[in-house]
Amino acid sequence: MLACARTGANRHQVGHPRWKFLTWCADADIPEVRRLAATVDRWWPETEAFIATGHSNAKSEGINRMIKLTARAAHGFRNPANQRLRTRCVTTRRAR
């Protein structure tokens, strides 16, 4: 399904692999596989949007993760200006 991303695939070309996957999961007699199918089905609108546009929020999620790790490593900042400075240093490309 995700292999169709950024290929210009139409709805049928994306829907058929999804149908095959969900059918395979339904035929499996494993509760974890059925739960996986339910999760994929629940998240399908978001997955379909990614396949159609090729856009995700991965960049912003990565920056948020870096900010949280910086705050955790500092055990809390007493000075907000220092917090902003340290966060800016961690999230810019020059620091990495």
C-alpha positions, 0 to 999 in steps of 0.5 A: 500500500505505501509503495504506491506513495508518490507514484501517482497511483489512482484509488483502485491501484491503492485500494486493491492492495489494501483489500488483499491485506485486509482479506488476508488478515481476516482469514488469519486465525491470529488475534494479533493479525486481526488487531493489526488489520483493525488498526490499519483500517482505523488509520486508513484516511490518514494513510490514504492522505499520505499516499495521495499527497506524499506529505507527512508531519515527520519533520515537526514530530522530529523537532518536537522529540529533540525539544523534549529530549533537551528539556529532559536532559536539563532537568528543567530550566530556571531561565526561559531565555536559556531554555529557548537558546538551548532548544534553538541550538539543538534544533538547528542543522549547524548544531548537529 
